Amino acid sequence: MGLISTGLFGAGCGDSVPVNPKPADGSNPHVSGTPQERIKNIEADTSLTPEERARRIAVVKERNHLK
C-alpha cells in the first residue's frame, strides 16, 4: 500500500506552478472603478452617515496612497 501511495505522490512532483504577475496599484479586480470614481460613489451614497462616508473615503485614500 505504501508503494502505491509513494508512486502516486511521485507522479505529481516536478509539475510547475504558474506564477501570477503582481497587479498594478489600484487595479483590484474585486473593486470596480478608479479610486476617484469610488470616492465619488461614496460621496453620492445617501444611505451612509457622514461619519461612515468619511471613514470609507479615508480607507480608499489610504489604500491607494492618495492625499
C-alpha positions as MATLAB code, in Angstrom:
seq = 'MGLISTGLFGAGCGDSVPVNPKPADGSNPHVSGTPQERIKNIEADTSLTPEERARRIAVVKERNHLK';
ca = [
       0.000    0.000    0.000;
       2.847    2.380    0.855;
       4.486    1.761   -2.516;
       1.309    2.711   -4.372;
       0.847    5.955   -2.459;
       4.526    6.821   -2.911;
       4.184    6.240   -6.640;
       1.110    8.448   -6.854;
       2.820   11.164   -4.833;
       5.928   10.982   -7.014;
       3.875   11.355  -10.181;
       2.912   14.888   -9.190;
       6.435   16.033   -8.381;
       8.099   18.325  -10.840;
       4.871   19.934  -12.039;
       5.362   23.649  -12.432;
       3.172   26.088  -10.547;
       2.019   29.117  -12.546;
       3.176   32.459  -11.186;
       0.669   35.278  -11.309;
       2.168   38.691  -12.047;
       1.651   41.368   -9.389;
      -1.192   43.675  -10.486;
      -0.614   47.405  -10.685;
      -1.621   49.529   -7.697;
      -5.297   50.420   -7.718;
      -6.258   47.549  -10.017;
      -8.011   45.196   -7.611;
     -10.329   43.022   -9.732;
     -12.780   42.813   -6.828;
     -13.233   46.591   -6.719;
     -14.700   48.356   -9.731;
     -13.619   51.789  -10.881;
     -10.707   54.036  -10.135;
     -10.137   55.312   -6.600;
     -11.526   58.694   -7.644;
     -14.693   57.064   -9.017;
     -15.108   55.064   -5.807;
     -14.750   58.230   -3.714;
     -17.400   59.977   -5.848;
     -19.728   56.986   -5.414;
     -19.220   57.074   -1.639;
     -19.925   60.818   -1.550;
     -23.129   60.277   -3.543;
     -24.381   57.419   -1.327;
     -27.155   58.974    0.764;
     -27.644   55.826    2.843;
     -24.338   56.425    4.662;
     -23.930   58.618    7.701;
     -21.398   61.459    7.371;
     -19.058   59.555    9.711;
     -19.274   56.330    7.690;
     -18.795   58.284    4.459;
     -15.649   59.941    5.855;
     -14.311   56.607    7.131;
     -14.800   54.863    3.780;
     -13.216   57.725    1.846;
     -10.240   57.667    4.223;
      -9.828   53.912    3.643;
      -9.890   54.317   -0.161;
      -7.340   57.128    0.029;
      -5.071   55.199    2.395;
      -5.128   52.005    0.337;
      -4.393   53.879   -2.874;
      -1.784   56.243   -1.422;
      -3.858   59.361   -2.127;
      -3.967   62.577   -0.130;
];
